């Protein structure tokens, strides 16, 4: 059971998502989970996160706004 959940909501920010995930995964503190919530992106977010899928928890929802994306991430948090 991780002690920290890192919630990352995203909507059409594919150009930043790989760098964001790589940075989070490079942290020296290891007792965490990364939850990425794709809030209905229409860009190539899904293609760009594929290399990270074994290291993160990924959820998709139709575009509902950042609040709904955070709530979905919290719902799936193991902390």
C-alpha positions as CSV (number, residue, x, y, z in Angstrom):
1,X,0.0,0.0,0.0
2,X,1.7,3.3,-1.1
3,X,1.8,6.2,1.3
4,X,1.4,8.9,-1.4
5,X,-0.8,9.1,-4.5
6,X,0.4,11.5,-7.2
7,X,-2.7,12.5,-9.2
8,X,-2.1,13.9,-12.7
9,X,-5.1,15.0,-14.6
10,X,-4.5,15.8,-18.3
11,X,-6.5,17.2,-21.2
12,X,-4.8,17.7,-24.5
13,X,-1.3,18.2,-23.0
14,X,0.4,15.3,-24.9
15,X,3.5,17.4,-25.6
16,X,4.2,17.6,-21.8
17,X,2.9,14.3,-20.5
18,X,6.0,12.1,-21.1
19,X,8.3,14.7,-19.4
20,X,5.8,15.0,-16.5
21,X,5.6,11.2,-15.9
22,X,9.4,10.7,-16.3
23,X,10.0,13.5,-13.7
24,X,7.6,12.0,-11.2
25,X,9.1,8.5,-11.7
26,X,12.7,9.8,-11.1
27,X,11.9,10.9,-7.5
28,X,14.1,9.4,-4.8
29,X,11.1,8.7,-2.6
30,X,9.6,5.4,-3.8
31,X,6.6,4.8,-1.7
32,X,4.1,6.3,-4.1
33,X,1.7,5.5,-6.9
34,X,1.1,7.7,-10.0
35,X,-2.5,8.0,-11.1
36,X,-3.0,9.6,-14.5
37,X,-6.5,10.6,-15.5
38,X,-7.1,11.4,-19.1
39,X,-10.0,13.8,-19.2
40,X,-11.1,13.1,-22.8
41,X,-8.0,14.2,-24.6
42,X,-8.3,14.4,-28.4
43,X,-4.5,14.7,-29.1
44,X,-2.0,11.9,-29.0
45,X,-1.8,11.6,-25.2
46,X,-2.5,7.9,-25.3
47,X,0.3,7.1,-27.6
48,X,2.8,9.2,-25.6
49,X,2.0,7.4,-22.3
50,X,2.3,3.9,-23.6
51,X,5.9,3.5,-22.4
52,X,4.8,4.3,-18.8
53,X,1.7,2.1,-18.5
54,X,3.5,-0.5,-16.4
55,X,4.6,2.1,-13.9
56,X,1.4,4.1,-13.5
57,X,-2.3,3.6,-13.0
58,X,-4.2,5.0,-16.0
59,X,-7.8,6.0,-16.2
60,X,-9.8,7.6,-19.0
61,X,-13.1,9.6,-18.7
62,X,-15.0,11.7,-21.2
63,X,-14.1,15.3,-20.9
64,X,-15.7,16.4,-17.6
65,X,-13.3,19.1,-16.3
66,X,-10.3,19.1,-13.9
67,X,-12.5,18.6,-10.7
68,X,-14.0,15.4,-12.1
69,X,-10.6,14.2,-13.2
70,X,-9.2,14.7,-9.7
71,X,-12.2,13.0,-8.1
72,X,-11.8,10.0,-10.4
73,X,-8.1,9.8,-9.4
74,X,-9.0,10.0,-5.7
75,X,-11.6,7.3,-6.1
76,X,-8.9,5.0,-7.4
77,X,-6.2,6.0,-4.9
78,X,-4.9,3.2,-2.8
79,X,-3.8,5.6,0.0
